[in-house]
């Protein structure tokens, strides 16, 4: 009996050693193949106690992502909860890659030089605007049939803002109305400077990213107009930043 138990113990020890060596061999294989090296950098430095951002551009990316999250939370009736923490993980002269962490969610966003680029946030918007767990999106086809005034002063902007707020509350999944909201915010941004204008640019970017997610494909005339207006405003902001 004792001899049998001893033989079983030796056999188990051999199995354990085989398993250990197999894991080591697999790890070596992954390392040689580059599988581990291709994984995103560790996010252990981003936690509840860490700062949400460490640079101005990280702050702006966090603000854009937060605006998208709040739009989705309103559309699907959930609490937005924790804000995004953002880190720049790679940069070249033509693009910058950010990692965004929130609870168990981790996203990457790549922007071409400046952060106010709606197409860069389309995948993020699609993820948060998705219907339940199947990642499909339902677009509300509602339109804003009223023409925006050719010129907008402070009082007319306020009146139009109230009207579009009502439409967005009724149709939070309408790409067309999100584009209208972006156009109106663009008119407001022209009357602002500094941090106020930057905040509006973040909101415009969020609305246009959501519109892209809800209605993917070629941009229609109003979508192109809204994105051209944003690009013009970004150029103004960049010039003002250089002058500051």
Phi, psi and omega in degrees: 000315181296320179297322179295317179297321180295318180296321178296320180297319179295318179298317179296321179298319179296319179298319179298316180297319178299316180298318180297312180297325178297317178297319179297317180297318178298316180299317179297320179297316178299317182297318180293324183282349180086007182299314180293320184292339181275350179290153179296153179303154181301139179259017183297338179282348178257109180215182186299332182271343183284155176298150178293332181202162181236351178226168179295317179295322176299322178298316182293320177297318178298321181291319178297311180299321178296322177296318177299316180299319180292323176298314180295321180297320178294318183294323186252005174060052173231162179279128181296328174068222189297143176283169177279142168253135190233140174223138172283118183250349178196138181216139172231174178299339186249348181202157178228137180251129179243146170251135182242126181239139178205116185054234180269359183273135175227128180232159170239144178228129178246123181243146182270076177094301180241158192277341184274073186226096189306321183299331181293337184254007184298316181295320177298315179296319179299319181298317183276337178271356183298149178275111177058217190266353186270002174063014174276157179238142176248118179267130171279123186275012180300145180237157170261105187276350179282136178281136176288141179302149181296323176237141183234117172262184186300318183290320180288328175297318180297318180294316179294325179297317179296319180294315181289328174301318179295316180296319179293325178293329179275331185224066184291350179252023177266112178299321182298319182286327174297323177293320177298318178300320179296318178298317180294318178297327177298320177296321178292323182297331181293342181261007184237166179220166172060222185297327179295316180293320178299319179297320179292321177299323177295318180293320177299314180301318180296314180299319182287327175294318178296318178299319177297318181294319181287328184227075182290163180110199182297141179282138175277182186301315182291324178296315179297320179297316181297319182286326174294321177298318178298316180300321178295317179295322178297318177300320178296316181295318179296319178295320178293323178296320178293327181283337183289000000 
